[in-house]
């Protein structure tokens, strides 16, 4: 929340302006999923979390795993890191070279994390 400037309009909080919109979140998940599938990785479903939940992996018998994570008021790099972690969480035991290649390909989106 910023202050109003009569000449330039309302001043925006930089974190607020950088927050990921629902449409941008959907595009981000789609792009990460596309890359993950190219490396033979399973892709979970993703949902925005209700208030009070930061990140949660939901597994139910006979259903696709779902990663529930907070999107509101978070920047794209922060959400992206959680999306990548979600993909890796549903693919245990993947060859580390595949994980490294997957993350390297995603670096164009700004993922900064060490290979798991």
N, C-alpha and C positions, 0 to 999 in steps of 0.2 A: 504494500500500500504506500503510495507516494503522496506528494503534495500537489495542489493545483497551481499551475503556472498560467496566468492570464494570456500570455503571448504564445506559448507553445502547447497548451493543453495540459492534461493531467500528467504528472510525472509517474512513471511506472517503476515498481520494484523490479530490479533485474531478475531475481529468481522467479517472480511471477511471469514475466515475459518469456522466460526460457522454459516454462512448464510445458509438458507434453499434452497435446489435445487428444481426445479420444480417436479422432481420425488418424492423427500421426502415430498413435500407439498401434492401431490396427495395421497401418503400413509397415511399421517397424517389425512387428511380429511376423507379418507376411514375408518380408525380406529375409529375416533371420531363418524362418522356416524353409524358405527356398534354398538358402545356402546349406542348411543342416541336411536336407534331403539329398543334395548333391554329394554329400560325404557319407550317405547311408545311415544317417542318424534319425531316430524317431523324434517327432515333434509333438509336444503336449499341447493341449488347449491353453489359452491364456485369458484371464479375466481381471478386471480392475477389482481390487479388494474393498470390502466394506470398511468403514471407519474403524480404526483400532487394530487392523490387521496389516502388517508390513509385507510379509511374504509367507506363502504356505503352499505345499504340494499336496494335492488331494488325489488319492488313488482309490478307485472302487472296482471291485471285481467285474470283469467284462466291459469296462468302460475305459476310454482314453484318459490318461492322467491329465489333471488340470492344475496349472500353476496360477495361484491367486496372488497378485502383488499390487502394491500401492502405486498408482500412476499419478493421481492428483498432486499438484504442487511439487512435482519432482522433475528434474531435468532429463533430457533424452539420454545422456550417457549413464545416468544412475539407473533408469528403467532398462536400458539396453543391457547393462551388466547383469541385472536380475533375470532378464529373458534368456541370456546366454547360460547363466547358471541353471535355469530351469531346464533348458534343453540337455545340458550335461547331466543333470540329476536323474533324468529319465533314461539315460544311456550309460548305466554303470558298466565298468569294465571295458570301455572302448579303448582301443590302442592309442597311447599317448601321441603318436605321430598324427593320427587323424584329428585328435583334439587340437593339437598345435596348428594344423593346417586350417581347420575350421575357424579358429580364433584369428589366425593370420588373415584369412579372407574377410573376416568381419572388421578388421582394423580400419577399413575404409569408412566404417560407421562410427569410429571413435572408441571402440572397446579397448580398455586398458586394464588388463588383468594378466596374471601369470597363468600359464597352462596348468590345468588340474591334473 
